[in-house]
Amino acid sequence: MFNHTDTKGFLLFSVSQDFPFYWVYLFMSIGCKFAVPLFFMISGALLLKKEESIGTVYKKRVSRMVLILLVISLFYAFYDSFKNGTPFVLVDFLTQLYSSRLSTALWYLYAYLALLMALPLLRKLACNLTFQEYVYWAGMSILISGIIPILEYRFFLDEITGNSILRSALFTTMSIVHFSMGYFFEYVLPEKYYTVKNACIGVVLSFLCVGLCCYMTDFRAAITGEGGSQVFHNSLASIPAYTIYFSGKLFFMKKKVSERAKKAICLVGSTTFGIFLLERMLRTETQPVFTALEPVIGTMPACLVWVAAAFLLGFLITLVLKKIPVVGKYI
């Protein structure tokens, strides 16, 4: 949700040059980019271990996601029609559904649908790679998608760039990389590596990566004048995502969690998909919270309260929707 708050929060750094808030807002903007890679990792950890035929994948998973995409897109088409006072046009809706998206966050459903279609092949790949091959894959993806583009811009301002043909899709299609890395951290990485020391190293590296991307964003803005550029926002997002997954697993390996806590975690976790689907509507309907609080507590604090209010509303709505027999099955 914070990713979609524009200059009210996510891009607030682009309209606020006051030190040190500019750097704090920029750090927050880039720091939250671990979210989508982490979602892909969790999906990979859950799905790549399962043994299913191509027919089962399409019948059980692909068809479900297509139906969800159709229904939620239809919901937003009618929602926008109502809010804007414009008529619903079926042909326009179908065109947008096929070629674009009706809500900012729905791009994830298209990417997830593509992963599901490739799932039978990705399972064969993920389940047969060795520890060393996974490390090589992760390292090359970070090098090609993150480090090299940073170096190209910092020293050559993109006037000299590597031949794009040399950038293998297996290294640069980050949805596939993160999807597979979820399997790696869950089933391939030996338990002996799950130590507090390694988690701390990951945290330090994560802060350094976010800091480097902050520097590059500011560096580019000084040259181009594009203060709100997100060119380097995702460059090294893999490192924080890997660190959070690693640290989360380490925590639950070392600490015994009470049944009450498990139920609470599962309850909140079970509503996240519904919140994701409704998030644009939730932000729109709770925006008066931001409008009322901004003059009182400031822009960023008001934005964070706004996002929390939207999340809470989505949590409650999703709990209700999950009680509906047919709807609950899909969210």
N, C-alpha and C positions, 0 to 999 in steps of 0.2 A: 504493500500500500504506500509506504513512504516513497518508493521509486516513482510513484505516479502523482506526487503532490506538486510538481513543477516548481515555480519560484516561491511557493509558500513554504517549502521545506527542502525537497530534494535538490533543486537548483537555486536555492537561496544564496549560495556562495557567489553565483554569477551576478547578483544585484547588490551584494554587500561586500564592500572593500575594506571595512573596518577591521583592523588588526586587534585581537587575534581571532575574531569571530569568522572572518573569511576562511582561515585555515581550518577551524573547527567544523564549519559547515561543509567545506570541501572534503574533509576527512570522513564526515558522516555520509556524504553522498557516494563517495567511492567505496567506503567501508561496507555499505549495505549490499554491494553487488555480489556478495557470496551466496545470496539467497537462491537464485535460480540454479547455479551449479549444484548447490546442496540438494535441491529438490530432485534434480536428475540423478544424483548419487543415491539418494534414498530409493528412488524408483528402480534403479539398477540393482541395488542390493536385494530388493524384494522380488523382482521379476526374473532376473537372469538365472537364478538357481532352479526355477521350476522347469519341469519337463512337459512340454506341450507340443502337439503337432501344429503345422501351419493352419490347418482347418480349425483347430481349437482356438488358436490365437485370434483368428478372424471372427469366429463365432462368439467367443467369450470376451475379447478385449477390444479389438478394432471396431466392431459393430457398436459396442457400448460407448466408445469415445465419439464415434460419428454421431450417434443419437444425442449425446450430451452437447456436442458442438452445435448441432442443429437447433436444439431446444433453447440453449442459452443465447444463441445468436438471434433467434426469433424473439426471445424475451427482450433483448436490448433494442431490437428493431422497433418493437411496439413501445418500449419505454421511451426511446428517443422521439418517436412520433408523437407521443403524448406530451412530453416535456417541451418539444419545439413547436407543437401545433401544426405538424406537417403530416400529409397522408402516408399511409403505408403502401408501398408499391412492391408487389411480389417480385417482379422482374429485377428491380434494383436490389432487393434483398438477396435474391439468389446469386446475382452477380457479385455482390460484396462478400457473400458467404464463400464463394468459390475462389475469388481472386484477392480478397483482403480480409478484414476482420471488423467486427462491430464494437469491440471493446479492446482497449489497449492491451490488457493482460491476456486476451484470448490467443495471442500468438503462441503461447505456451502449449495450448491444446493442439495446434497444428504440428508443432515440433514433437510433441509427445505421441501424436498419431503416427508420424513418420517413424519414430522409434519402435512403436508397436508393430508396424508393418515389417520392420527389419529385425524384429525380435528373434525369430528362429535362427537367423544368421549370426546375430550378435551373441546369442547363447553359445554357439559353437566356438566363436572366437574367445569370449570371456572365460569359458570353462577350460580352455586348453592352453592359455598363456601361462608362462612361468612367472615367478616373482621378478626375476631380472628383466623379463620382457615387459612387464607392467611398468617397472621403474623407467625403462627406456622410453616407453610410450608416453608416460606422464612428462618426463623430462623434455622430450622432443616437442610435445604439444606446447609446453610453457616457453620453450626456446623460440619456436617458429611463430606462435601466435602472440607472444608477449614480449620477450626480451629483444628479439631482432627488430620488430617494428618500433620499439622505444629507441633503440640505438640508431636506426635509420633516420628517425625524426630529430633526435637530439643533435646528431652530428652532421646530417645532410639535409634536414628539413624536407625529407621525402623526395628530394631531387634525385637521389640514388636509392633505388629499392631493388630487392631481389626479384628475380623472375617468378611470377606467380605460379607458373607451371611446376616449379620445383616444390611448391608447398602442398604436400600430399593432403588430401581431404581427410584421411584417417588421423592425421595429426592436428588438423585445424578445424574440423567439425566438432565444436566443443560439447554439443549435446551428446554425441556418441562417446567422446572421451570421458565426460563426467558420469554418464550412465554406466560405463564399464568400470570406472574407478570405484564406484559404489560397491561393485562385486569384489574388487581387489581388497578394499579395506575390511569388508565383512568376512570374506572367506579365504583370501590368499595371504595377506600379510600375517606373518607368524606372531603369536601372542607375545613372544619375548620382546617385540618392538614396542609394545604398548606400555610405556613408562612415563612417569611424570616429567622426567628430563626431556624426552622427545616431544612431549606436548608443549613444554616451555620453549623449546627450540622452534616449534611450529608457530607459537604465538609471536615470538620475536620476529621471525621471518614474515609473518602476516602483516605486522605493523610496518616493517620496512617496505614491503611490497605496496601497501596502501599509501605510505608516505611517498614512495617513488612515483606512483601514479598521480598523486597530488602535485608533486613538483612538475611532472610532464604536462599536466593539464594547465597549470599556471604558466609554464614556459610557452606552451602553444598559444594561450590566450594573449600573452604579451606580444607575440609576433603577429597573430592573425586578427586580434580584436574580438575573437569569438569566446566570450567569457563563459558561455554555457555549454561549451563543447564537451561531448562524452567520448571522444576518440579513445582515450586511455582508461576509461572507467573500468572496463572489463579485462584489460590487458593481463593482469596478474591475479584475477579473482579466484583462480584455481587454488592458490596457496591458502587463503583464508578458509575456503570451503573444505579443503582436505583437513586443515587443522581443526575445524569445528567438528567434523565427522569423527576424526581420530579422538579428539578430547571427549566428545560425548560418549563414544564407545568405551574409552578408558574409564570414565567416571562410573558407568554402570557395570563395568567388569569388577571394579574395586569396591564399590559401595553397594550394600544391600538396601534396596528400596522397599519401603512398606507397601502393603497391598493397597492402602488408601492412596498413597502417592501414585502408584501405578495406574489406578483407576482414573485419577485426576488427569494424568498425562495422556492416557488413552482417550479420555473424553474430549479434551481440547484438540488432540491430534485428529480425532475422527471428524472434526468440524472444519478443518483447514481447507479441504477441497471446496466445500460449499461457500466458505468465506471468499476463496479465490474467485469462484465463478461470479459472485455477486459484488465484488469489490468496487467496481466503478459506480454502481448504484448506491452502495453504502457510503462511499466518499461524498457523492453528490448530496445525498439526503442528510448527512451529518455536517456538511460544510458550515451551517450556521454556528456550530460550536466554535469553529476557527474564527469566524467573523466576529463573534461576541468576545472571544478571549484575546485576540491579537492586540487590541489597544491596551489591554490590562496587563498581560504578562509577556508580551513580545511575540514576534513572528514564529521563531522556531519552537518555543515551549507550547504555543497555541497549536502549532502543526502536530506536535507529538501527542497532545491531548486529543486532537481531532482524529488522528489515526487510531488511537486507543479506543475512542468512542465508536468509530466505524467498525473496528474489529469486534468489540463487545456486541454491537448490534448484529453483526454477521453471525457471531457465535450463537446468540439467542435464536435468530431466525433459522439457522441451520439445524439447531436442536429440534425445533418444531417441524421443519421439513423432513427430518429423518424419521419422524413418527408416522409420516404418511407412507403406507406400504409400498407403493410403486416408486415414488420419488426417493424414499430412503434407500432403496436398493442401488441407486445410481450416484448418490453423493455421500 
